[in-house]
Amino acid sequence: MGGRDRFDDARHPAQWWHALPDGRLQCDLCPRDCRLHDGQRGLCFVRARAGDEMVLTTYGRSSGFCVDPIEKKPLNHFLPGSAVLSFGTAGCNLACKFCQNWDISKSREMDRLMDRASPARIAEAARAAGCASVAFTYNDPVIFAEYALDAADACRALGVQTVAVTAGYIHPEPRRAFFAKMDAANIDLKAFSDDFYFRQTGAHLAPVLDTLQYVRHDTGCWLEITTLLIPGLNDSDAELDAMTRWLADHLGPEVPLHFSAFHPDYKLTEVARTPAATLQRARRIARANGLRHVYTGNVHDLEGGTTCCTGCGAALIERDWHRIRRYELRADGCCPHCGSALAGRFGAAPGGFDGRRVPVRLRMD
């Protein structure tokens, strides 16, 4: 796509690229390594070449802002019950046929980006709305990393934490910069098969596993993982067994894992919804392999939404979907019955957000 578009004011110098001997510029943000002539965009659509530099074309623009419960990200061990200001932009560096947010992540229409907000305005709006954190979500924040990192700095200055909801498809150098400024992340592990990644997302598994290990072992960012289970594609006993054994061995038993229910969407409309029984089967397999905090999502499942003490087994946080029904964790993050510490990041008391979703309009200063 050549020329300059109507949102030239949203263009921002991009990091992580270099010039090639043949005159093209290579984007070094993610393993796609898009190589661009002047006027071309990468597969993500929002990173582009303009003359002799790479630019981010969506800086300061969003597809919308909303106050959500933190459990919707989903994060169950990070400030439970709190409100989070969520936003995304457009585009994605994966090509998932089953994308549940395809109208945003696959968007090629910049007219969708109606809300404008500087990083400072985002932080101020989050604090004014009583949000404990800001989430970069809806589409993958990796592709708007410069915007997300500036927003993270502005949030930190006001005491607001930041959350990344991402597929983790990113090169090591930008990965270090990105996760150094995130307080928590939910990373999608879409399957445990490179064939699935290649056929269903146009990507590869290994970089995602590298990101999971890096975030878990080399950062202070709290990590949770989500796998969307798609009937017949990534939900076999053998694959779930291999995946959850790898997670327990390489990340440890305390990292929370969310199994989420698929609904037919985008290019995968012929596949049936995920039965609740599939989520419960996956949860049993994961727990049998040593994972201590395994949850079911997009279904009403009190057992699959409850956080239990790993010491005495007491139910500490009971949830119905995104709503907390009972909370017994002590202010120090320990079980009131046996004193065992629960893995996670907890406040002195649970947040009082009631689980509703509240759209917010922001304007650039």
C-alpha positions as CSV (number, residue, x, y, z in Angstrom):
1,M,0.0,0.0,0.0
2,G,1.7,3.2,-1.1
3,G,1.4,6.9,-0.3
4,R,0.4,8.6,2.8
5,D,-3.0,8.0,4.4
6,R,-5.4,10.3,6.1
7,F,-3.9,9.6,9.6
8,D,-0.5,11.0,9.0
9,D,-0.8,12.6,12.4
10,A,-0.8,9.2,14.0
11,R,2.5,8.2,12.5
12,H,5.3,7.7,15.0
13,P,8.9,6.6,14.5
14,A,9.2,2.8,15.0
15,Q,12.0,1.1,16.8
16,W,13.5,-2.3,15.9
17,W,14.3,-2.3,12.2
18,H,17.3,-2.1,9.9
19,A,18.1,-1.5,6.3
20,L,18.9,-4.4,3.9
21,P,21.6,-4.3,1.2
22,D,18.8,-4.5,-1.5
23,G,17.3,-1.2,-0.3
24,R,14.4,-2.7,1.7
25,L,13.8,-2.1,5.4
26,Q,13.3,-5.1,7.6
27,C,11.1,-4.9,10.7
28,D,12.8,-6.6,13.6
29,L,9.8,-6.5,16.0
30,C,8.5,-10.0,15.5
31,P,9.6,-13.3,13.8
32,R,7.8,-12.4,10.6
33,D,10.8,-10.2,9.7
34,C,8.7,-8.2,7.1
35,R,10.9,-6.7,4.4
36,L,9.4,-3.5,3.0
37,H,9.7,-1.2,0.0
38,D,8.7,2.4,0.5
39,G,4.9,2.7,1.2
40,Q,4.5,-1.0,2.1
41,R,3.0,-2.2,5.3
42,G,3.9,-5.3,7.3
43,L,1.5,-8.2,7.8
44,C,0.3,-6.5,11.0
45,F,-0.8,-3.6,8.7
46,V,0.1,-0.9,11.3
47,R,3.9,-0.9,10.9
48,A,4.9,0.6,7.7
49,R,7.8,2.0,5.7
50,A,7.7,5.7,5.0
51,G,10.7,6.9,3.0
52,D,13.8,5.7,4.7
53,E,12.3,4.9,8.1
54,M,9.8,2.5,9.7
55,V,6.8,4.1,11.4
56,L,3.9,3.0,13.6
57,T,0.7,4.3,11.9
58,T,-1.7,3.9,14.9
59,Y,0.2,5.8,17.7
60,G,-2.3,7.7,19.8
61,R,-5.4,6.1,18.2
62,S,-7.6,3.3,19.6
63,S,-10.5,1.2,18.5
64,G,-12.1,2.1,21.8
65,F,-11.7,2.2,25.6
66,C,-13.6,0.2,28.2
67,V,-13.5,-0.4,31.9
68,D,-13.5,-4.2,32.5
69,P,-13.0,-6.5,35.4
70,I,-9.4,-7.7,35.6
71,E,-10.8,-11.3,35.5
72,K,-11.9,-10.7,31.9
73,K,-8.3,-10.4,30.6
74,P,-8.2,-13.2,32.1
75,L,-6.1,-12.6,35.2
76,N,-7.2,-14.4,38.4
77,H,-4.1,-13.8,40.5
78,F,-3.4,-10.1,39.8
79,L,-5.4,-7.6,41.9
80,P,-8.6,-9.7,42.0
81,G,-11.9,-7.8,41.7
82,S,-10.2,-4.6,40.4
83,A,-11.2,-2.5,37.4
84,V,-8.9,-2.2,34.4
85,L,-9.0,0.3,31.6
86,S,-8.7,-1.7,28.4
87,F,-7.9,-0.6,24.9
88,G,-6.4,-1.8,21.6
89,T,-5.7,-0.4,18.2
90,A,-6.0,-2.3,14.9
91,G,-4.2,-5.1,13.1
92,C,-2.3,-8.1,14.3
93,N,0.9,-10.0,13.6
94,L,-0.8,-13.4,13.6
95,A,-3.4,-14.6,11.1
96,C,-5.6,-16.7,13.3
97,K,-8.5,-18.2,11.5
98,F,-10.4,-18.5,14.8
99,C,-9.9,-14.9,16.0
100,Q,-12.6,-13.9,18.5
101,N,-11.8,-10.2,18.0
102,W,-11.3,-10.3,14.3
103,D,-13.2,-7.1,13.6
104,I,-10.5,-5.2,15.5
105,S,-7.4,-7.4,15.0
106,K,-8.0,-8.0,11.3
107,S,-9.2,-4.5,10.6
108,R,-7.7,-2.7,7.6
109,E,-10.0,0.3,8.0
110,M,-8.3,3.1,9.9
111,D,-11.7,4.8,10.2
112,R,-12.3,2.3,13.1
113,L,-9.8,4.1,15.2
114,M,-12.1,6.8,16.4
115,D,-10.8,7.4,19.9
116,R,-7.6,9.4,20.3
117,A,-5.6,9.6,23.5
118,S,-2.1,10.5,24.4
119,P,-0.3,8.1,26.9
120,A,-0.6,10.7,29.6
121,R,-4.4,11.0,29.0
122,I,-4.8,7.2,29.2
123,A,-3.1,7.2,32.6
124,E,-5.1,10.1,33.9
125,A,-8.4,8.5,32.7
126,A,-7.5,5.2,34.4
127,R,-6.9,6.9,37.7
128,A,-10.0,9.0,37.4
129,A,-12.1,5.9,36.7
130,G,-10.7,4.1,39.7
131,C,-8.8,1.6,37.7
132,A,-5.9,-0.2,39.3
133,S,-4.4,-0.9,35.9
134,V,-4.5,-0.3,32.1
135,A,-4.6,-3.3,29.8
136,F,-3.3,-3.4,26.2
137,T,-5.7,-5.8,24.7
138,Y,-8.3,-6.5,22.0
139,N,-5.6,-6.8,19.4
140,D,-2.0,-7.7,20.2
141,P,-0.1,-4.9,21.9
142,V,3.2,-6.2,20.5
143,I,2.4,-4.4,17.2
144,F,1.9,-1.1,18.9
145,A,4.7,-1.5,21.3
146,E,6.0,2.1,21.1
147,Y,2.5,3.4,22.1
148,A,2.1,0.8,24.8
149,L,5.5,1.5,26.3
150,D,4.9,5.2,26.5
151,A,1.5,4.6,28.1
152,A,3.2,2.2,30.6
153,D,5.6,5.0,31.6
154,A,2.8,7.5,32.0
155,C,0.8,4.9,34.1
156,R,3.7,4.1,36.3
157,A,4.2,7.8,37.1
158,L,0.6,7.9,38.4
159,G,0.7,4.7,40.3
160,V,-1.4,2.8,37.7
161,Q,-0.2,-0.7,36.8
162,T,-0.1,-2.1,33.2
163,V,-1.2,-5.4,31.7
164,A,-0.4,-7.0,28.3
165,V,-2.8,-9.5,26.7
166,T,-0.6,-10.9,23.9
167,A,0.2,-13.9,21.8
168,G,3.9,-13.4,22.7
169,Y,5.1,-13.5,19.1
170,I,8.0,-11.1,19.4
171,H,11.8,-11.1,18.9
172,P,14.2,-11.1,22.0
173,E,15.4,-7.5,21.9
174,P,11.9,-5.8,21.8
175,R,10.7,-8.5,24.1
176,R,13.1,-7.3,26.8
177,A,12.0,-3.7,26.4
178,F,8.3,-4.6,26.3
179,F,8.0,-6.8,29.3
180,A,10.3,-4.7,31.4
181,K,7.4,-2.2,31.6
182,M,4.5,-4.6,32.1
183,D,3.3,-5.5,35.6
184,A,1.3,-8.5,34.4
185,A,0.7,-10.4,31.2
186,N,-1.7,-13.0,29.9
187,I,0.0,-14.8,27.0
188,D,-2.0,-17.0,24.6
189,L,-0.6,-20.4,24.1
190,K,-2.8,-21.3,21.1
191,A,-1.8,-24.9,20.9
192,F,1.2,-27.2,21.5
193,S,1.8,-28.1,17.9
194,D,3.8,-26.2,15.3
195,D,1.5,-27.6,12.7
196,F,-1.4,-25.9,14.4
197,Y,0.4,-22.6,14.6
198,F,1.4,-22.7,11.0
199,R,-1.9,-23.8,9.6
200,Q,-4.2,-21.9,11.9
201,T,-2.2,-18.7,12.7
202,G,0.5,-18.4,10.0
203,A,3.1,-18.4,12.8
204,H,5.3,-20.8,14.7
205,L,5.2,-22.3,18.2
206,A,8.9,-22.0,19.3
207,P,9.0,-18.1,19.7
208,V,5.9,-18.3,21.9
209,L,7.5,-20.9,24.2
210,D,10.6,-18.7,24.3
211,T,8.5,-15.7,25.4
212,L,6.8,-17.7,28.1
213,Q,10.0,-18.8,29.6
214,Y,11.6,-15.4,29.4
215,V,8.6,-13.7,31.1
216,R,8.4,-16.3,33.8
217,H,12.1,-16.5,34.6
218,D,13.7,-13.2,33.6
219,T,11.2,-10.5,34.5
220,G,9.2,-9.3,37.4
221,C,6.0,-9.4,35.2
222,W,3.3,-11.6,36.7
223,L,2.3,-14.3,34.1
224,E,-0.9,-16.2,33.4
225,I,-1.6,-18.3,30.3
226,T,-4.7,-18.8,28.2
227,T,-5.4,-21.6,25.7
228,L,-8.6,-21.4,23.6
229,L,-9.7,-25.0,23.1
230,I,-11.1,-25.6,19.6
231,P,-12.9,-29.0,19.1
232,G,-10.9,-31.4,16.9
233,L,-7.9,-29.0,16.5
234,N,-6.0,-28.6,19.8
235,D,-8.1,-30.4,22.4
236,S,-6.8,-34.0,22.2
237,D,-5.8,-35.7,25.4
238,A,-2.3,-36.3,24.0
239,E,-1.7,-32.6,23.1
240,L,-3.1,-31.4,26.4
241,D,-1.0,-33.8,28.3
242,A,2.2,-32.8,26.4
243,M,1.4,-29.1,26.8
244,T,0.7,-29.1,30.5
245,R,3.7,-31.3,31.3
246,W,5.9,-28.8,29.4
247,L,4.3,-25.9,31.4
248,A,4.8,-27.6,34.7
249,D,8.4,-28.5,33.8
250,H,9.5,-25.2,32.2
251,L,7.4,-22.6,34.0
252,G,6.6,-24.3,37.3
253,P,3.4,-25.4,39.0
254,E,2.3,-22.0,40.2
255,V,1.6,-20.3,36.8
256,P,-2.1,-20.0,36.3
257,L,-3.5,-21.6,33.2
258,H,-6.9,-20.7,31.7
259,F,-8.8,-23.0,29.3
260,S,-11.2,-20.9,27.4
261,A,-14.2,-22.0,25.3
262,F,-14.2,-21.4,21.5
263,H,-17.2,-20.0,19.7
264,P,-17.5,-20.2,15.9
265,D,-16.2,-17.0,14.3
266,Y,-14.2,-15.4,11.5
267,K,-12.9,-18.1,9.2
268,L,-13.7,-21.1,11.5
269,T,-17.5,-21.0,11.5
270,E,-17.9,-24.6,10.7
271,V,-16.5,-25.8,14.0
272,A,-18.9,-26.3,16.9
273,R,-18.6,-24.5,20.2
274,T,-16.4,-26.0,22.9
275,P,-18.4,-28.1,25.3
276,A,-18.0,-27.4,29.0
277,A,-17.0,-31.0,29.4
278,T,-13.9,-30.4,27.2
279,L,-12.7,-27.6,29.5
280,Q,-13.2,-29.7,32.5
281,R,-11.3,-32.6,30.9
282,A,-8.4,-30.3,30.1
283,R,-8.4,-29.0,33.6
284,R,-8.2,-32.5,35.0
285,I,-5.3,-33.3,32.8
286,A,-3.4,-30.1,33.7
287,R,-3.9,-30.7,37.4
288,A,-2.8,-34.3,37.1
289,N,0.4,-33.0,35.6
290,G,1.1,-30.8,38.6
291,L,-0.3,-27.4,37.6
292,R,-2.0,-26.0,40.7
293,H,-4.1,-23.1,39.4
294,V,-6.1,-24.2,36.3
295,Y,-9.3,-22.3,35.3
296,T,-12.1,-22.7,32.8
297,G,-13.3,-19.6,30.9
298,N,-16.3,-18.4,28.9
299,V,-18.6,-20.8,30.9
300,H,-20.4,-20.8,34.2
301,D,-18.3,-23.2,36.2
302,L,-17.9,-22.5,39.9
303,E,-15.3,-25.2,40.5
304,G,-13.3,-24.1,37.4
305,G,-13.4,-20.5,38.5
306,T,-12.3,-21.0,42.2
307,T,-8.8,-20.3,43.5
308,C,-7.8,-22.8,46.1
309,C,-5.0,-22.8,48.7
310,T,-2.1,-25.1,47.6
311,G,-1.4,-25.9,51.3
312,C,-4.7,-26.9,52.8
313,G,-7.0,-26.9,49.7
314,A,-9.4,-24.3,51.1
315,A,-11.4,-22.2,48.6
316,L,-9.9,-18.7,48.8
317,I,-11.6,-16.9,45.9
318,E,-14.8,-18.2,44.4
319,R,-15.9,-16.8,41.0
320,D,-18.8,-17.1,38.7
321,W,-17.6,-16.1,35.2
322,H,-15.9,-12.7,35.9
323,R,-17.6,-11.9,39.2
324,I,-16.1,-12.7,42.6
325,R,-18.6,-14.4,44.9
326,R,-16.4,-15.0,47.9
327,Y,-13.0,-13.8,48.9
328,E,-11.1,-15.1,51.9
329,L,-7.5,-14.3,51.1
330,R,-5.6,-12.4,53.9
331,A,-4.2,-8.9,53.2
332,D,-0.7,-10.4,52.9
333,G,-1.8,-12.8,50.2
334,C,-1.9,-15.8,52.5
335,C,-4.5,-18.4,53.3
336,P,-6.4,-17.5,56.5
337,H,-6.7,-21.2,57.4
338,C,-3.1,-22.5,57.1
339,G,-1.0,-19.4,56.3
340,S,0.3,-20.7,53.0
341,A,1.2,-17.9,50.5
342,L,-0.8,-17.8,47.3
343,A,1.2,-17.1,44.1
344,G,0.2,-13.8,42.5
345,R,0.0,-10.0,43.1
346,F,-2.7,-9.1,45.6
347,G,-3.8,-5.8,47.2
348,A,-4.6,-5.3,50.8
349,A,-8.3,-6.0,50.0
350,P,-10.1,-7.3,46.9
351,G,-11.3,-4.6,44.4
352,G,-14.9,-3.7,44.5
353,F,-15.6,-3.7,40.8
354,D,-18.8,-5.7,40.1
355,G,-17.9,-7.2,36.8
356,R,-19.8,-5.0,34.5
357,R,-18.3,-3.6,31.3
358,V,-18.3,0.2,31.0
359,P,-17.4,1.9,27.6
360,V,-15.3,5.1,28.0
361,R,-14.6,7.9,25.6
362,L,-11.2,9.6,25.7
363,R,-10.1,12.7,23.8
364,M,-6.6,13.8,22.9
365,D,-5.5,16.8,25.0
